[in-house]
Amino acid sequence: MVLMAATDAGLAPIDLARVITAIVFLGIGVTHFVPPIVRGMAAMVPAVFHGRPFSPVAWVWVTGVAEIAGGLGLLWEPTRAAAGIALAVFLVCVFPANAYAARHRDRFGAIAVPFWPRLAMQVLLIALVLWVGLG
């Protein structure tokens, strides 16, 4: 229904997907600065990354900035391709934290998506950001 309304208004499906993807990354990026969420995300940072070069909380902030920048970059044509590629690389780089959480579901609860579904979701997200960034 939304897709039909958007295409009737002259918005191509890829443009709609790009806007939705950008909004999602912007929204998720903003959550990286909400204290209760920051604490949970910081706990997901594997110990090997502590102090290399950032603290777990700083890693959360850095990834939040990256998601906000990537979302904004998708919306501006001159930066769209770079943003799509950067978001794909970003999704590969943050996967270790997701895998760590998946191995510790008792500690992280519902936010710890099991490994194989999370890996599949990550691959689909990578494909999506490349499609909306390069398409």
C-alpha positions as CSV (number, residue, x, y, z in Angstrom):
1,M,0.0,0.0,0.0
2,V,2.8,2.5,1.0
3,L,4.8,1.4,-2.0
4,M,1.9,2.0,-4.4
5,A,1.2,5.4,-2.9
6,A,4.9,6.3,-3.2
7,T,5.1,5.2,-6.8
8,D,1.9,7.0,-7.6
9,A,3.6,10.1,-6.2
10,G,6.5,9.6,-8.5
11,L,8.9,8.0,-6.0
12,A,10.7,5.0,-7.4
13,P,10.9,1.9,-5.2
14,I,14.6,2.3,-4.8
15,D,14.1,5.9,-3.6
16,L,11.5,4.8,-1.1
17,A,13.8,2.0,0.1
18,R,16.7,4.5,0.4
19,V,14.6,6.9,2.5
20,I,13.4,4.2,4.8
21,T,16.9,2.7,5.1
22,A,18.3,6.2,5.9
23,I,15.6,6.8,8.5
24,V,16.3,3.5,10.2
25,F,20.0,4.1,10.4
26,L,19.4,7.7,11.7
27,G,17.0,6.4,14.3
28,I,19.3,3.6,15.4
29,G,22.3,5.9,15.4
30,V,20.5,8.3,17.7
31,T,19.8,5.5,20.2
32,H,23.6,5.1,20.6
33,F,23.4,8.3,22.8
34,V,20.5,7.3,25.1
35,P,22.2,6.3,28.4
36,P,20.3,3.1,29.2
37,I,20.8,1.8,25.7
38,V,24.4,2.9,25.7
39,R,25.0,0.7,28.8
40,G,23.5,-2.3,27.1
41,M,25.4,-1.8,23.9
42,A,28.7,-1.1,25.7
43,A,28.3,-4.5,27.4
44,M,28.2,-6.1,23.9
45,V,31.6,-4.8,23.0
46,P,33.9,-7.8,23.1
47,A,36.8,-7.5,25.7
48,V,39.4,-7.6,22.9
49,F,38.2,-4.2,21.7
50,H,38.2,-2.5,25.2
51,G,40.7,0.4,25.0
52,R,41.6,-0.4,21.4
53,P,41.5,2.5,20.8
54,F,38.2,3.4,22.6
55,S,36.4,2.4,25.8
56,P,33.2,0.3,25.2
57,V,31.0,3.4,25.7
58,A,33.1,5.4,23.2
59,W,32.8,2.5,20.7
60,V,29.0,2.8,21.1
61,W,29.2,6.6,20.4
62,V,31.5,6.1,17.4
63,T,29.2,3.5,15.9
64,G,26.2,5.8,16.5
65,V,28.0,8.7,14.7
66,A,28.8,6.3,11.8
67,E,25.1,5.2,11.5
68,I,23.9,8.8,11.6
69,A,26.5,9.8,9.0
70,G,25.7,6.8,6.8
71,G,21.9,7.5,7.0
72,L,22.4,11.2,6.1
73,G,24.9,10.2,3.3
74,L,22.3,8.0,1.7
75,L,20.0,10.9,1.3
76,W,22.4,13.2,-0.5
77,E,23.2,12.1,-4.0
78,P,26.9,13.2,-4.1
79,T,27.7,11.0,-1.0
80,R,25.2,8.2,-1.7
81,A,27.6,5.6,-3.1
82,A,30.3,6.3,-0.5
83,A,27.6,6.0,2.3
84,G,26.3,2.7,0.9
85,I,29.8,1.2,0.8
86,A,30.7,2.7,4.2
87,L,27.6,1.3,5.8
88,A,28.3,-2.2,4.2
89,V,31.8,-2.1,5.8
90,F,30.3,-0.8,9.0
91,L,27.9,-3.8,9.2
92,V,30.8,-6.2,8.7
93,C,32.8,-4.4,11.4
94,V,30.1,-4.4,14.1
95,F,29.2,-8.0,13.5
96,P,31.6,-9.3,16.2
97,A,29.6,-7.5,18.8
98,N,26.4,-9.1,17.5
99,A,28.1,-12.5,17.5
100,Y,29.4,-11.9,21.1
101,A,25.9,-11.1,22.2
102,A,24.5,-14.2,20.4
103,R,27.0,-16.4,22.4
104,H,25.8,-14.7,25.7
105,R,22.0,-14.8,25.3
106,D,21.7,-15.4,29.1
107,R,23.3,-12.0,29.6
108,F,21.7,-9.9,26.8
109,G,18.2,-11.5,26.5
110,A,16.0,-10.6,23.5
111,I,18.5,-8.2,21.9
112,A,20.9,-11.1,21.4
113,V,19.6,-12.5,18.2
114,P,20.9,-16.1,17.6
115,F,24.0,-16.2,15.5
116,W,22.7,-17.7,12.2
117,P,19.6,-15.6,11.9
118,R,21.7,-12.5,12.8
119,L,24.3,-13.4,10.2
120,A,21.5,-13.8,7.6
121,M,20.1,-10.4,8.6
122,Q,23.5,-8.8,8.4
123,V,24.0,-10.2,4.9
124,L,20.6,-8.9,3.8
125,L,21.3,-5.5,5.4
126,I,24.6,-5.3,3.5
127,A,22.9,-6.1,0.3
128,L,20.2,-3.4,1.1
129,V,22.7,-0.6,1.8
130,L,24.7,-1.5,-1.3
131,W,21.5,-1.5,-3.4
132,V,20.2,1.8,-2.1
133,G,23.7,3.4,-2.1
134,L,24.9,2.2,-5.5
135,G,21.6,1.7,-7.3
